[in-house]
Every structure is written in C-alpha cells, then in structure tokens.
C-alpha cells in the first residue's frame, strides 16, 4: 500500500498558483488551470509545490482511505487501486474514470472497473485487526481501477491526520500481503465504454 498522497484543504484566503507544464505532467491527467494552494502545503513526495523529485506529484483525493478511518474501525466508501500499465485495457475507460491508457492490452481490465473482494474470503488470512478494517471495505464497497503502477492500494498520508500509520498496521504497507487477484470478483462495468481521445475538456460533471 502507498501512504504518500497528500490531501490539503483550501479556502477563499488560499493563494492561487499557475503550474508550468513540465516533463512530469501526464496529459490529459494534469489540469492546466490555476489551483488554490494552502500555505505550507506540499504535493506527493515533495517538500512544497515544486515537482523536482522525479515523482508523480499527484493532487489525488477520491477514494483514498485514511489512518483516522482505520483507527475508527470503518471505511465507508470504495477504494482506489492500481495495476501495471501493460495489464490495463487500452484506449478505453468506463465511468467513473476520467481517462485511460495506450500502454495496455485489449481485453484487459479497463480504467473505471470495480472489483470487490469475494464474500467468502477467509478473514483468518489477515491477522492484524486494523488491516481487517481495509479488508471489510474491499468486501463491502470494492475498489476502482484508477491508476497504473506497481503498488496496488492507495491511502492518504498521515501528515495531517490525528492517527499515524506507524501506530496502526503491524506490517505497515505490507499488511495485506497474501491477498491475490483470484480473491476478487469484477462488478459490472458502469455504462458504455468511453473512447480515449486525450482531449482535456471540462464538461461540468
């Protein structure tokens, strides 16, 4: 699991910054619009808002689970996950995804696919009670394919949370080791397939 994504809250007093298009931008994923940036904040893997560490520098928010949710014992929403780009269906995606990839293979799992941990999953395979909170969320709400990469599940950084990840999961980011793709089932895809055009157009939705 990846716990590096930072979520910041802005208000009317937050300064607005224009971001220059660099080699670290991935079209059409990156918004080419001014963004509010709270003072003292940072983007993923960086100390501030400059993307200089050769990382993804994502400002991602939807479906991240938090240390505070795990500590409370309930994650009441679906999660987001990633698989290797070459294992993702290319040139197409499904709602609620907003983009796809050209690096994958036809007939694979598409962006926007929802997978759910099978109801007969043996909970005894996961001993850590905090890790079981994540497992229950995967059974009840599932997870959406939202990215390409080598680390499957994405949680929020504990930089701004009350609870810290080191105080929860005994095995840290490896707490769900032992769960395999065969433990999941694919939930029906939402709507019709959407062709990948790489046009970054805002439609108000």
C-alpha positions in Angstrom: 0.0 0.0 0.0 1.1 3.6 -0.7 0.6 6.2 2.1 2.3 9.1 0.4 -0.7 11.0 -1.2 -1.3 14.4 0.4 -4.8 15.9 0.7 -4.9 19.7 1.5 -8.0 21.9 2.2 -8.1 25.3 0.6 -10.4 28.2 1.4 -11.0 31.7 0.0 -7.8 33.0 1.5 -5.6 30.4 -0.1 -3.2 31.8 -2.8 -3.8 30.6 -6.4 -0.9 29.3 -8.4 -0.3 28.6 -12.1 1.6 25.4 -12.8 4.0 25.2 -15.7 3.8 22.2 -18.0 6.9 20.1 -17.4 8.0 16.6 -18.3 6.3 15.5 -15.1 2.9 16.3 -16.5 0.8 13.4 -17.9 -1.8 14.6 -20.4 -4.7 14.6 -20.1 -4.4 13.8 -16.3 -3.0 17.2 -15.4 -5.2 20.2 -15.1 -3.8 23.3 -16.9 -5.7 25.7 -14.7 -4.8 27.8 -11.7 -5.2 26.0 -8.4 -5.6 27.2 -4.8 -2.5 26.1 -2.8 -2.7 26.4 1.0 0.4 28.0 2.6 2.8 25.4 4.0 1.4 22.6 1.9 3.0 20.2 -0.5 2.3 17.7 -3.3 3.0 14.0 -3.2 6.6 13.1 -2.4 7.8 16.8 -2.3 8.5 19.3 0.4 6.5 22.0 -1.3 4.6 22.6 -4.5 7.6 22.3 -6.9 7.8 18.9 -8.6 11.5 18.4 -8.6 11.9 14.9 -7.2 11.1 13.0 -10.4 7.9 11.7 -8.9 4.2 11.8 -10.0 3.4 14.8 -7.7 -0.3 13.9 -7.7 -3.0 16.0 -6.1 -5.4 13.0 -5.9 -8.3 12.9 -3.4 -11.1 10.5 -4.4 -11.4 7.1 -2.6 -8.2 7.4 -0.5 -8.6 5.7 2.9 -7.1 7.4 5.9 -5.4 6.4 9.1 -8.2 8.0 11.1 -10.8 5.9 9.3 -8.9 2.7 10.0 -8.5 3.7 13.7 -12.2 4.3 13.9 -12.9 0.8 12.5 -14.9 1.8 9.4 -14.0 2.8 5.9 -17.4 3.6 4.4 -16.5 4.0 0.7 -14.8 2.3 -2.2 -11.1 2.4 -2.5 -8.8 3.1 -5.5 -6.2 0.7 -6.8 -3.5 0.4 -9.5 -2.1 -2.4 -11.6 0.7 -2.4 -14.1 0.0 -0.3 -17.2 0.5 -3.2 -19.6 -2.2 -5.1 -17.8 -4.9 -2.4 -18.3 -7.3 -2.4 -21.3 -6.0 0.3 -23.6 -7.8 3.1 -25.5 -11.0 2.8 -23.5 -12.3 3.6 -20.0 -15.6 3.4 -18.0 -17.4 5.8 -15.7 -16.4 7.0 -13.1 -12.9 7.0 -14.6 -11.9 10.2 -16.5 -9.0 8.8 -18.5 -7.3 5.7 -19.8 -4.0 4.4 -21.2 -2.5 3.4 -24.5 0.1 1.2 -22.9 -2.1 -1.8 -22.1 -3.7 -4.7 -23.9 -7.1 -5.1 -25.5 -9.5 -7.2 -23.3 -7.7 -6.5 -20.0 -9.2 -4.7 -17.0 -10.2 -1.1 -18.0 -9.9 2.1 -16.1 -13.1 2.5 -14.0 -13.5 -1.2 -13.4 -14.8 -2.1 -10.0 -13.5 -5.1 -8.2 -14.8 -6.5 -4.9 -13.2 -9.0 -2.5 -15.3 -12.1 -2.6 -17.7 -12.5 0.3 -16.3 -15.9 1.2 -12.8 -14.6 1.7 -11.2 -16.2 4.7 -10.6 -13.3 7.2 -8.3 -15.6 9.1 -5.7 -15.0 6.5 -5.3 -11.4 7.8 -4.4 -11.4 11.5 -4.0 -7.7 12.1 -7.4 -6.2 13.2 -6.5 -2.8 11.7 -5.7 -4.4 8.3 -9.1 -6.2 8.6 -10.8 -2.8 8.5 -9.4 -2.4 5.0 -10.4 -5.9 4.0 -14.0 -5.3 5.1 -14.1 -2.2 3.0 -12.9 -4.2 0.0 -15.7 -6.7 0.6 -18.5 -4.1 1.1 -17.6 -1.4 -1.3 -14.9 -2.8 -3.5 -12.2 -0.8 -5.3 -11.9 1.1 -8.6 -9.0 0.8 -11.1 -7.8 4.4 -11.1 -4.1 4.3 -11.9 -1.2 2.4 -13.4 1.7 1.4 -11.2 3.4 -1.2 -9.1 1.7 -0.5 -5.7 -2.0 -1.7 -5.7 -3.8 0.2 -2.9 -3.5 4.0 -2.1 -4.2 5.6 1.2 -3.8 9.2 2.4 -0.6 10.4 4.0 -0.9 10.8 7.8 0.8 14.2 7.7 -2.4 16.0 8.6 -4.3 13.2 10.4 -4.7 12.6 14.1 -3.7 8.9 13.8 -0.4 7.8 12.3 0.1 4.8 10.1 3.0 3.6 12.3 0.6 3.3 15.2 -1.8 1.1 13.3 -0.6 -1.6 10.9 1.8 -4.1 12.3 3.3 -4.9 8.9 2.9 -1.3 7.6 2.4 -1.1 3.8 2.6 -4.9 3.6 -0.3 -5.5 5.9 -2.5 -7.1 3.1 0.2 -9.4 1.7 -1.4 -12.8 0.9 -4.5 -11.4 -0.8 -4.3 -12.3 -4.5 -6.2 -11.2 -7.7 -8.1 -14.5 -7.5 -9.7 -13.3 -4.3 -11.6 -10.6 -6.2 -14.6 -10.6 -8.5 -15.4 -7.9 -11.1 -18.5 -5.9 -10.5 -20.5 -4.9 -13.7 -18.9 -2.0 -15.6 -20.8 1.3 -15.4 -22.5 2.4 -18.7 -20.9 2.3 -22.1 -17.2 2.2 -22.9 -15.7 5.7 -23.4 -13.0 6.0 -26.1 -9.7 7.5 -25.1 -9.1 10.8 -27.0 -6.5 12.6 -24.8 -8.7 15.7 -25.1 -8.7 17.5 -21.7 -12.2 19.1 -21.8 -14.2 20.2 -18.8 -17.8 19.4 -19.2 -19.1 20.5 -15.8 -19.7 17.0 -14.5 
